Amino acid sequence: MFASVIFTTYNHPRWLEKTLWGFSAQSYRDFEIIVADDGSSDETRAVVESLKSQFDIPIQHIWQQDDGFQKCRILNKAIVASRGEYLIFTDGDCIPHPDFVRNHVELAAKNTMLSGGYLKLPLDVSRAITRQDILDGNATRPGWLLKQGVPFTPKISKLFSNRLIGALLDALTITRATWNGHSSSTWKKHIIETNGFDERMQYGGQDREFGERLMNMGIKTRQVRYRCSCVHLDHGRGYARPESIAKNKGIRQHTRQQKVTRTDYGIASQVESRQAST
């Protein structure tokens, strides 16, 4: 099955480069990468263009003009451009486990969305990880990370990504399956039915709201946080604004109370824009 891996980025080319190297080292190869760029400078474009020539995995770079935090808008553009029947979402500051794509694809099920996991790394370790560390698989290997100074936490067990042990741990976890921006997936047809991400929303809960609409539509959830994992590189969040978080909470509350399945502010506007330009 051909899949599309979609993730956003904004002016963090060093983190993006590490994410891309992680996807170049995947055990599953039948997929494309879509870099959904929310208005980055030419430095980011240069990173993508340089790595395109070095990878045997196709890369699309979908860019939009910088207009503040517009993650939902660029994600919808990426969804429209995607060629896969199955879409896997992560972030441009996450290094995937070598079996990340394989496990998402092999665990995919009819009328189901997968909810994966992550381990957040300290800033010093995030900076120190090299291309070779990623290609060797060390960047997501618990023992190696502990030796680099990552504090021990039971959450590090998510990085084993073992199918049998992971299935047991996923069955035992009390964490509810939700749509997580760092590791989630479902069929493209379901995303089109919901009209994608709500473009009124900026930072704060926009991924969860999208997942809630999928669930309102009857899509089942499957917890795979111990089987579809990545490491999250540390960084600041200067785009977090109390007013956007409050607005998003109101939209989420409406989605839950009214059992909304489709937003009026999503993919359809991107399709119409493409048709108008052709």
DOBA-815498 format. One line per field, with one value per residue (C-alpha): residue in three letters; chain; x, y, z. Coordinates in nm, 4 decimals, always signed. Each point is the difference from the previous one (the first is absolute). Layout:
type = (ALA, ...) $
mol = (A, ...) $
c1 = (X, ...) $
c2 = (Y, ...) $
c3 = (Z, ...) $
***
This chain:
type = (MET, PHE, ALA, SER, VAL, ILE, PHE, THR, THR, TYR, ASN, HIS, PRO, ARG, TRP, LEU, GLU, LYS, THR, LEU, TRP, GLY, PHE, SER, ALA, GLN, SER, TYR, ARG, ASP, PHE, GLU, ILE, ILE, VAL, ALA, ASP, ASP, GLY, SER, SER, ASP, GLU, THR, ARG, ALA, VAL, VAL, GLU, SER, LEU, LYS, SER, GLN, PHE, ASP, ILE, PRO, ILE, GLN, HIS, ILE, TRP, GLN, GLN, ASP, ASP, GLY, PHE, GLN, LYS, CYS, ARG, ILE, LEU, ASN, LYS, ALA, ILE, VAL, ALA, SER, ARG, GLY, GLU, TYR, LEU, ILE, PHE, THR, ASP, GLY, ASP, CYS, ILE, PRO, HIS, PRO, ASP, PHE, VAL, ARG, ASN, HIS, VAL, GLU, LEU, ALA, ALA, LYS, ASN, THR, MET, LEU, SER, GLY, GLY, TYR, LEU, LYS, LEU, PRO, LEU, ASP, VAL, SER, ARG, ALA, ILE, THR, ARG, GLN, ASP, ILE, LEU, ASP, GLY, ASN, ALA, THR, ARG, PRO, GLY, TRP, LEU, LEU, LYS, GLN, GLY, VAL, PRO, PHE, THR, PRO, LYS, ILE, SER, LYS, LEU, PHE, SER, ASN, ARG, LEU, ILE, GLY, ALA, LEU, LEU, ASP, ALA, LEU, THR, ILE, THR, ARG, ALA, THR, TRP, ASN, GLY, HIS, SER, SER, SER, THR, TRP, LYS, LYS, HIS, ILE, ILE, GLU, THR, ASN, GLY, PHE, ASP, GLU, ARG, MET, GLN, TYR, GLY, GLY, GLN, ASP, ARG, GLU, PHE, GLY, GLU, ARG, LEU, MET, ASN, MET, GLY, ILE, LYS, THR, ARG, GLN, VAL, ARG, TYR, ARG, CYS, SER, CYS, VAL, HIS, LEU, ASP, HIS, GLY, ARG, GLY, TYR, ALA, ARG, PRO, GLU, SER, ILE, ALA, LYS, ASN, LYS, GLY, ILE, ARG, GLN, HIS, THR, ARG, GLN, GLN, LYS, VAL, THR, ARG, THR, ASP, TYR, GLY, ILE, ALA, SER, GLN, VAL, GLU, SER, ARG, GLN, ALA, SER, THR) $
mol = (A, A, A, A, A, A, A, A, A, A, A, A, A, A, A, A, A, A, A, A, A, A, A, A, A, A, A, A, A, A, A, A, A, A, A, A, A, A, A, A, A, A, A, A, A, A, A, A, A, A, A, A, A, A, A, A, A, A, A, A, A, A, A, A, A, A, A, A, A, A, A, A, A, A, A, A, A, A, A, A, A, A, A, A, A, A, A, A, A, A, A, A, A, A, A, A, A, A, A, A, A, A, A, A, A, A, A, A, A, A, A, A, A, A, A, A, A, A, A, A, A, A, A, A, A, A, A, A, A, A, A, A, A, A, A, A, A, A, A, A, A, A, A, A, A, A, A, A, A, A, A, A, A, A, A, A, A, A, A, A, A, A, A, A, A, A, A, A, A, A, A, A, A, A, A, A, A, A, A, A, A, A, A, A, A, A, A, A, A, A, A, A, A, A, A, A, A, A, A, A, A, A, A, A, A, A, A, A, A, A, A, A, A, A, A, A, A, A, A, A, A, A, A, A, A, A, A, A, A, A, A, A, A, A, A, A, A, A, A, A, A, A, A, A, A, A, A, A, A, A, A, A, A, A, A, A, A, A, A, A, A, A, A, A, A, A, A, A, A, A, A, A, A, A, A, A, A, A) $
c1 = (+0.0000, +0.1306, -0.0182, +0.0619, +0.1882, -0.0983, +0.1612, +0.0200, +0.3042, +0.0710, +0.3493, +0.1746, +0.2169, +0.2386, -0.2860, -0.1666, +0.3214, +0.0102, -0.3642, +0.0659, +0.3048, -0.2234, -0.2423, +0.2835, +0.0905, -0.3429, -0.0333, -0.3153, +0.0689, -0.3320, -0.0869, +0.0498, +0.0966, -0.1945, +0.1628, -0.2855, +0.1844, -0.1870, +0.1974, +0.3663, +0.2892, +0.2215, +0.2294, -0.2702, -0.0565, +0.3733, +0.0016, -0.2896, +0.1484, +0.3393, -0.1433, -0.2351, +0.2993, +0.1359, -0.3181, -0.1714, -0.3253, -0.1952, -0.0357, -0.2593, +0.0597, -0.3316, +0.0585, -0.2297, +0.0625, +0.0760, -0.3262, +0.0628, -0.0746, -0.2100, +0.0758, -0.3512, +0.0048, +0.3326, -0.1020, -0.3098, +0.2138, +0.2265, -0.2974, -0.1281, +0.3459, +0.0498, +0.0079, -0.0375, -0.3231, +0.1209, +0.1299, +0.2428, +0.0487, +0.2923, +0.1940, +0.3108, +0.1738, -0.0425, +0.2440, -0.1967, +0.0904, +0.1366, -0.3237, -0.2270, -0.1487, -0.0044, -0.1947, -0.2509, -0.0640, -0.0144, -0.2276, -0.2376, -0.3557, -0.3327, -0.1841, +0.2748, +0.2476, +0.3276, +0.1270, +0.3794, +0.2480, +0.3178, +0.2805, +0.1102, +0.3760, +0.1947, +0.1344, +0.3660, -0.0661, -0.2249, +0.2868, +0.2664, -0.1731, +0.1807, -0.0990, +0.1937, -0.1724, -0.3295, +0.1056, +0.1395, -0.3298, +0.1639, -0.2151, -0.3039, +0.1831, -0.0759, +0.3388, +0.1912, -0.2174, +0.0487, +0.3761, -0.0314, -0.1624, -0.3694, -0.1661, -0.1571, -0.3778, -0.2348, -0.1054, +0.3303, -0.1447, -0.2084, +0.3149, +0.0380, -0.2814, -0.0108, -0.3177, -0.0715, +0.1093, -0.1420, -0.3389, -0.0111, +0.1010, -0.2480, -0.2752, +0.0936, +0.0444, -0.2682, +0.0886, -0.2922, +0.0658, -0.0176, +0.1216, +0.3559, +0.1980, +0.3223, -0.1284, -0.3456, -0.1407, -0.3144, -0.1374, -0.0041, -0.3652, -0.0981, +0.1969, -0.1739, -0.3387, +0.0744, +0.1243, +0.3385, +0.1332, -0.2022, +0.1857, -0.1510, +0.2196, +0.3540, +0.2222, -0.1650, -0.2074, -0.0453, +0.1168, -0.2347, -0.2978, +0.0679, +0.0122, -0.3237, -0.1772, +0.1338, -0.1356, -0.3352, -0.0134, +0.0310, +0.3703, +0.1429, +0.3160, +0.2952, +0.2711, +0.3476, +0.2153, +0.2392, +0.0227, +0.0002, +0.2382, +0.2482, +0.2260, -0.1006, +0.2800, -0.0228, -0.0785, -0.1878, -0.3615, -0.0101, -0.3160, -0.2094, -0.2558, -0.2664, -0.2591, +0.0473, -0.0095, -0.3259, -0.1516, +0.0995, -0.1543, -0.3299, +0.0140, +0.0864, -0.2855, -0.2425, +0.1398, -0.0532, -0.3420, -0.1481, +0.1732, +0.1447, +0.1506, +0.0904, +0.1461, -0.1099, +0.3525, +0.2199, +0.1215, -0.2820, +0.1430, +0.3397, -0.1590, -0.1941, +0.3171, +0.1882, -0.2822, -0.0099, +0.3727, -0.0093) $
c2 = (+0.0000, +0.3430, +0.2504, +0.3718, +0.1325, +0.3599, +0.2379, +0.3748, +0.2209, +0.3668, +0.1510, -0.2826, -0.1489, -0.1905, -0.1853, -0.0566, -0.1509, -0.2509, -0.0920, -0.0582, -0.2178, -0.2056, -0.0658, -0.0849, -0.2919, -0.1639, -0.3768, +0.0521, +0.1782, +0.0330, +0.3538, +0.3659, +0.2887, +0.3267, +0.2934, +0.2375, +0.3307, +0.2749, +0.2900, -0.0806, +0.1921, -0.1175, -0.1855, -0.2621, -0.0320, -0.0516, -0.2863, -0.1737, +0.0428, -0.1280, -0.3143, -0.0725, -0.0930, -0.2315, -0.1962, -0.2785, +0.0992, +0.2685, +0.3346, +0.2697, +0.3458, +0.1836, +0.3632, +0.2871, +0.3666, +0.0774, +0.1164, -0.0915, -0.3460, -0.1627, -0.3680, -0.1134, +0.1872, -0.1471, -0.3485, +0.0205, +0.1044, -0.2980, -0.2365, +0.1210, -0.0539, -0.3459, -0.3070, -0.2707, -0.1745, -0.0105, +0.3151, +0.0046, +0.3235, +0.1078, +0.3242, +0.1527, -0.0126, -0.3739, -0.2778, -0.3182, -0.3474, -0.2042, -0.2050, +0.3049, -0.0144, -0.3815, -0.0271, +0.2687, -0.1715, -0.3552, +0.0962, +0.1976, -0.1332, +0.0756, +0.3026, +0.0532, +0.2704, -0.0770, +0.2016, -0.0198, +0.1172, +0.1983, +0.0687, +0.3608, +0.0509, +0.2660, +0.2889, -0.0996, -0.3532, +0.1352, +0.2158, -0.2703, -0.2710, -0.0383, -0.1285, -0.3189, -0.0498, +0.0105, -0.2276, -0.2541, +0.0014, +0.1312, +0.3131, -0.2107, -0.2736, +0.0185, -0.1253, +0.2439, +0.2943, -0.0787, +0.0030, +0.3470, +0.1304, -0.0378, -0.0428, -0.3402, -0.0086, -0.2932, +0.1876, -0.0965, -0.3506, +0.1444, +0.0014, -0.3767, -0.0101, -0.3787, -0.1368, -0.2624, +0.1889, +0.3208, -0.1606, -0.1111, +0.3425, +0.1746, -0.2289, +0.0765, +0.3768, +0.2224, +0.2832, +0.0713, -0.0225, +0.3472, +0.1610, +0.1080, +0.2281, -0.1910, -0.3452, -0.0763, -0.1501, -0.0952, -0.0466, +0.3042, -0.0559, +0.0531, +0.3238, +0.1270, -0.0869, +0.2195, +0.2790, -0.0151, +0.2351, +0.3020, +0.3039, +0.2326, -0.1688, +0.1068, -0.1448, -0.2019, -0.3138, +0.0143, -0.3591, -0.1272, +0.1794, -0.1688, -0.3390, +0.0708, +0.0561, -0.3318, -0.1707, +0.1791, -0.1459, -0.3518, -0.0554, -0.2365, +0.0847, -0.2301, +0.0681, -0.0620, +0.2270, -0.2876, -0.1117, +0.3225, +0.2301, +0.2797, +0.2301, +0.3653, +0.2557, +0.2826, +0.3597, +0.3075, +0.0762, +0.3737, -0.0420, -0.1109, +0.2744, -0.0053, +0.1472, -0.2700, -0.2743, +0.1424, +0.0236, -0.3567, -0.1256, +0.1541, -0.1717, -0.3341, +0.0341, +0.0634, -0.3018, -0.2277, +0.1292, +0.0120, -0.3204, +0.1892, -0.2247, +0.2529, +0.3487, +0.2767, +0.1445, -0.2724, -0.1892, +0.1084, +0.3519, -0.1405, -0.2061, +0.3023, +0.2113, -0.2604, -0.0247, +0.3790, +0.0141, -0.2678) $
c3 = (+0.0000, -0.0979, +0.2858, +0.0395, +0.3024, +0.0727, +0.2485, +0.0509, +0.0430, +0.0610, -0.0034, +0.1806, -0.2773, +0.2298, +0.1677, -0.3381, -0.1352, +0.2877, -0.0582, -0.3696, +0.0699, +0.2290, -0.2831, -0.2370, +0.2306, +0.0205, -0.0308, -0.2143, -0.3294, -0.1853, +0.1047, -0.0820, +0.2280, -0.0071, +0.1775, +0.0838, +0.0363, +0.1848, -0.1499, +0.0710, -0.1555, -0.2860, +0.2416, +0.0520, -0.3749, -0.0482, +0.2535, -0.1743, -0.3469, +0.1140, +0.1587, -0.2908, -0.2115, +0.2694, +0.0780, -0.1908, +0.1739, -0.1929, +0.1790, -0.0654, +0.1465, +0.0403, +0.1020, +0.0881, +0.0776, +0.3646, +0.1592, +0.3618, +0.1368, -0.2739, +0.0505, -0.0889, -0.3301, -0.1161, +0.1150, -0.2178, -0.2977, +0.0643, +0.0248, -0.3383, -0.1520, +0.1540, -0.2247, +0.2644, +0.0917, +0.3606, +0.1737, +0.2925, +0.1945, +0.2158, +0.0610, -0.1534, +0.3365, +0.0551, -0.0922, -0.0775, +0.1178, -0.2972, -0.0019, +0.0351, -0.3509, -0.0123, +0.3240, -0.0984, -0.3340, +0.1341, +0.2904, -0.2223, +0.0179, -0.1642, +0.1446, +0.2584, +0.0998, +0.1766, +0.2967, +0.0442, +0.2614, +0.0537, +0.2447, +0.0442, +0.0060, +0.1935, -0.2065, +0.0341, -0.1275, -0.2771, -0.1228, +0.0351, -0.2082, -0.3315, -0.3415, +0.0660, +0.3366, -0.1876, -0.2854, +0.2506, +0.1914, +0.3179, +0.0186, +0.0974, +0.1916, +0.3762, +0.1198, -0.2188, +0.1035, +0.3691, -0.0545, -0.1558, +0.3178, -0.0734, +0.3427, +0.0587, -0.0113, -0.0645, -0.3147, -0.1634, -0.0452, -0.2856, -0.2105, -0.0067, -0.2602, +0.0364, -0.1581, +0.2686, +0.3114, -0.1426, -0.0592, +0.3630, +0.1316, -0.2304, +0.1302, +0.3610, -0.0258, +0.1501, -0.2392, -0.2306, -0.3740, -0.1596, -0.3197, +0.0815, -0.2285, +0.0627, -0.1048, -0.1372, -0.3162, -0.1860, -0.3508, -0.2261, -0.0865, +0.3647, +0.0160, -0.3133, +0.1544, +0.3038, -0.2315, +0.1704, +0.2636, +0.1133, -0.1346, +0.2601, +0.2584, +0.0811, +0.2737, +0.2764, -0.0483, -0.3762, -0.0436, +0.2713, -0.1553, -0.3333, +0.1708, +0.1852, -0.3314, -0.1281, +0.3113, -0.0337, -0.3524, +0.1444, -0.0645, +0.2612, +0.1925, +0.0555, +0.2558, -0.1482, +0.2156, +0.0756, -0.3639, -0.2067, +0.1806, -0.0575, +0.1985, +0.0269, -0.0299, +0.2518, -0.1007, +0.1149, -0.0902, -0.0579, -0.2063, +0.3009, +0.0711, +0.2768, -0.2362, -0.2651, +0.2618, +0.1397, -0.3494, -0.0776, +0.3234, -0.1067, -0.3404, +0.1623, +0.2468, -0.2884, -0.1887, +0.3002, +0.1041, -0.3507, -0.1178, -0.2970, -0.2685, -0.2695, +0.0242, -0.2346, +0.0146, -0.1467, -0.3054, -0.2303, -0.0098, -0.1096, -0.2771, -0.1230, +0.0055, -0.2077, -0.2541, -0.0337, -0.0744, -0.2729) $
***
